Amino acid sequence: MSSSYAANAILAKTRAKYGKHLSEKDYQSLLSCESVSDVVSYLKKNTHYSDILKNVNEIEVHRGQVEMMLRQQLFYEFSSLCRYEISVGEHFAKYITQRNEIAQIMRFLTLLNSDHLKDYILSLPSYFGNQTKIDLQALSRAKNYNDFLDAISSTPYYNLLSNFKPQEGTQPDLTNIENTLYTFMYKNVFKIIGKFTKDREQIELNRLFKTIIDYQNFVRIVRLKEYYNLDPSQIKAQLLPFGSLRKNGLDEMCNAENTKQIFSIMQSTIVGKNLEQMEYNYTDQISLIAKYNISRRKIHFSTYPSVVLLSYIFIMEIELLNVINIVEGVRYKVPKEKIKELIIFY
């Protein structure tokens, strides 16, 4: 199979899958559901989630089971698409695995800090066990940070996180742990891009990831300034050391007196020029909206399978977040207008 044929095949396959993503009509129908059973029934009968849910009894299924099954489907789908993409797909498959590993680590540590470790077993991703060197069963039995380190001892995360072992009577520093993990992950991503791609494909991939990181750093600055009132040096220490925003721009945002100034500085940059046109209900949604917007453009217009593939992955992850928010909202009888506020790109 020629490389051009393979490229066209993965482009067509990915765009066809994208064409099946949830529509505005689907979201309207889901928001009209009165129970988790209704949500599952609609997803089962009317959406691309039908295959994974076909054997589910929507009357008896638990919301946690629904989330796990949908995450499982996306993980398998992403892994399959990456294997199908013959240029750098194998390397990005490892990136997807790494993101899932980091998610598991952060979920465990969050539950450890909140003294709710018993909840971890309820969301243990058994489907993920063959793809990771993390001992998920050991992690599910872990009672403290030492047990946690034992569970990740065969992974590169052990060396990264062993220095974060808390002193007796204190909790792990989740903010710095998360920053360390994502710095490690993005460093690997940019290594993949630099080593296995070139020319315009490399430029597009770098721009895709750097734009996402720029908005993550922007949102982080806003949150740390607005909710935690940290000083500029503390904020800078918690930013990801990547992206296209210049150092002086980041410094200005970190030194800004208020949120309005931070937004103004961001809007004056090339990457932030579209910020004013974004519609959002919560600050945390801004980075997701930015990710969605650039990913949607790349799916429609990029000619590189790796770019289209990753863009599809980002959009479907946001869709899954929307579905989970709807399931949670319906389960806890949250007013429909409040649930709607949580939906990205409704």
Backbone hydrogen bonds, N-H to C=O, Kabsch-Sander energy under -0.5 kcal/mol:
donor,donor_aa,acceptor,acceptor_aa,energy
6,A,2,S,-2.5
7,A,3,S,-2.4
8,N,4,S,-2.3
9,A,5,Y,-2.2
10,I,6,A,-2.3
11,L,7,A,-2.2
12,A,8,N,-2.4
13,K,9,A,-2.7
14,T,10,I,-2.6
15,R,11,L,-2.3
16,A,12,A,-2.1
17,K,13,K,-1.8
18,Y,14,T,-2.4
19,G,15,R,-1.8
20,K,17,K,-1.5
21,H,18,Y,-2.0
27,Y,23,S,-2.2
28,Q,24,E,-2.3
29,S,25,K,-2.2
30,L,26,D,-2.7
31,L,27,Y,-2.5
32,S,28,Q,-0.7
32,S,29,S,-0.6
33,C,30,L,-1.2
39,V,35,S,-1.9
40,V,36,V,-2.7
41,S,37,S,-2.5
42,Y,38,D,-2.2
43,L,39,V,-2.5
44,K,40,V,-2.6
45,K,41,S,-1.8
46,N,42,Y,-2.3
47,T,43,L,-1.2
48,H,20,K,-0.6
50,S,47,T,-1.7
53,L,49,Y,-1.4
54,K,50,S,-0.8
54,K,51,D,-0.8
56,V,53,L,-1.9
58,E,56,V,-1.0
60,E,57,N,-1.0
61,V,57,N,-1.9
65,Q,62,H,-0.6
66,V,62,H,-1.9
67,E,63,R,-2.3
68,M,64,G,-2.2
69,M,65,Q,-2.5
70,L,66,V,-2.3
71,R,67,E,-2.4
72,Q,68,M,-2.3
73,Q,69,M,-2.4
74,L,70,L,-2.1
75,F,71,R,-2.5
76,Y,72,Q,-2.5
77,E,73,Q,-2.6
78,F,74,L,-3.0
79,S,75,F,-2.4
80,S,76,Y,-2.4
81,L,77,E,-2.4
82,C,78,F,-2.4
83,R,79,S,-1.9
84,Y,80,S,-1.6
85,E,81,L,-1.4
86,I,84,Y,-0.8
89,G,85,E,-0.7
92,F,88,V,-2.1
93,A,89,G,-1.9
94,K,90,E,-1.2
95,Y,91,H,-1.3
96,I,92,F,-2.2
97,T,93,A,-2.1
98,Q,94,K,-2.5
99,R,95,Y,-2.2
100,N,96,I,-2.0
101,E,97,T,-2.3
102,I,98,Q,-2.5
103,A,99,R,-2.1
104,Q,100,N,-2.1
105,I,101,E,-2.5
106,M,102,I,-2.7
107,R,103,A,-2.2
108,F,104,Q,-2.5
109,L,105,I,-2.5
110,T,106,M,-2.3
111,L,107,R,-2.2
112,L,108,F,-2.4
113,N,109,L,-2.4
114,S,110,T,-1.6
115,D,112,L,-1.0
116,H,111,L,-3.0
119,D,116,H,-2.2
120,Y,117,L,-1.8
121,I,117,L,-0.6
122,L,119,D,-0.5
123,S,119,D,-0.6
123,S,120,Y,-1.5
124,L,121,I,-1.1
126,S,124,L,-1.7
128,F,125,P,-2.0
129,G,126,S,-1.4
131,Q,128,F,-1.7
132,T,129,G,-0.7
135,D,151,A,-2.5
136,L,134,I,-1.5
139,L,135,D,-2.4
140,S,136,L,-2.1
141,R,137,Q,-1.0
142,A,138,A,-0.8
142,A,139,L,-0.6
148,F,144,N,-2.0
149,L,145,Y,-2.5
150,D,146,N,-1.9
151,A,147,D,-1.9
152,I,148,F,-1.2
153,S,150,D,-1.1
155,T,152,I,-1.9
158,Y,152,I,-0.6
158,Y,155,T,-1.2
160,L,156,P,-1.0
161,L,157,Y,-2.4
162,S,158,Y,-2.1
164,F,161,L,-1.5
165,K,162,S,-1.2
170,T,167,Q,-2.3
174,L,172,P,-1.4
177,I,173,D,-2.1
178,E,174,L,-2.8
179,N,175,T,-2.2
180,T,176,N,-2.2
181,L,177,I,-2.5
182,Y,178,E,-2.6
183,T,179,N,-2.0
184,F,180,T,-2.1
185,M,181,L,-2.3
186,Y,182,Y,-2.6
187,K,183,T,-2.1
188,N,184,F,-1.7
189,V,185,M,-2.0
190,F,186,Y,-2.5
191,K,187,K,-1.5
192,I,188,N,-2.2
193,I,189,V,-2.5
194,G,190,F,-2.3
195,K,191,K,-2.2
196,F,192,I,-2.7
197,T,193,I,-1.3
201,E,198,K,-0.9
202,Q,198,K,-1.2
203,I,199,D,-2.0
204,E,200,R,-2.6
205,L,201,E,-2.4
206,N,202,Q,-2.5
207,R,203,I,-2.4
208,L,204,E,-2.5
209,F,205,L,-2.3
210,K,206,N,-2.8
211,T,207,R,-2.4
212,I,208,L,-1.6
213,I,209,F,-2.4
214,D,210,K,-2.7
215,Y,211,T,-2.0
216,Q,212,I,-1.9
217,N,213,I,-2.9
218,F,214,D,-2.3
219,V,215,Y,-2.6
220,R,216,Q,-2.1
221,I,217,N,-2.4
222,V,218,F,-2.2
223,R,219,V,-2.7
224,L,220,R,-2.7
225,K,221,I,-2.2
226,E,222,V,-3.1
227,Y,223,R,-2.7
228,Y,223,R,-0.8
230,L,224,L,-1.9
234,Q,231,D,-0.6
235,I,231,D,-2.0
236,K,232,P,-2.6
237,A,233,S,-1.5
238,Q,234,Q,-0.5
238,Q,235,I,-1.5
239,L,236,K,-1.5
242,F,240,L,-1.4
244,S,210,K,-0.5
250,L,246,R,-2.2
251,D,247,K,-2.8
252,E,248,N,-2.2
253,M,249,G,-2.1
254,C,250,L,-2.6
255,N,251,D,-2.0
256,A,252,E,-0.7
256,A,253,M,-0.7
262,I,258,N,-1.6
263,F,259,T,-2.5
264,S,260,K,-2.1
265,I,261,Q,-2.4
266,M,262,I,-2.4
267,Q,263,F,-2.6
268,S,264,S,-0.9
268,S,265,I,-0.6
269,T,266,M,-1.6
273,K,270,I,-1.0
275,L,272,G,-1.7
277,Q,274,N,-0.9
278,M,274,N,-0.6
278,M,275,L,-1.2
280,Y,278,M,-0.6
285,Q,282,Y,-1.7
286,I,283,T,-1.9
288,L,284,D,-0.6
289,I,285,Q,-2.6
290,A,286,I,-2.5
291,K,287,S,-2.1
292,Y,288,L,-2.7
293,N,289,I,-2.9
294,I,290,A,-2.2
295,S,291,K,-2.0
296,R,292,Y,-2.8
297,R,293,N,-1.9
298,K,294,I,-2.1
299,I,295,S,-2.3
300,H,296,R,-1.6
301,F,297,R,-2.3
302,S,298,K,-2.2
307,V,304,Y,-0.5
308,V,304,Y,-2.3
309,L,305,P,-3.0
310,L,306,S,-2.1
311,S,307,V,-2.1
312,Y,308,V,-2.3
313,I,309,L,-2.2
314,F,310,L,-2.4
315,I,311,S,-2.2
316,M,312,Y,-2.6
317,E,313,I,-1.9
318,I,314,F,-1.6
319,E,315,I,-2.2
320,L,316,M,-2.4
321,L,317,E,-2.0
322,N,318,I,-2.1
323,V,319,E,-2.3
324,I,320,L,-2.7
325,N,321,L,-2.3
326,I,322,N,-2.0
327,V,323,V,-2.8
328,E,324,I,-2.9
329,G,325,N,-2.6
330,V,326,I,-2.9
331,R,327,V,-2.4
332,Y,328,E,-2.0
333,K,330,V,-1.3
334,V,329,G,-2.9
338,K,335,P,-0.9
339,I,335,P,-2.0
340,K,336,K,-2.6
341,E,337,E,-1.3
342,L,338,K,-0.6
342,L,339,I,-1.5
343,I,339,I,-0.6
343,I,340,K,-1.1
346,Y,343,I,-0.7
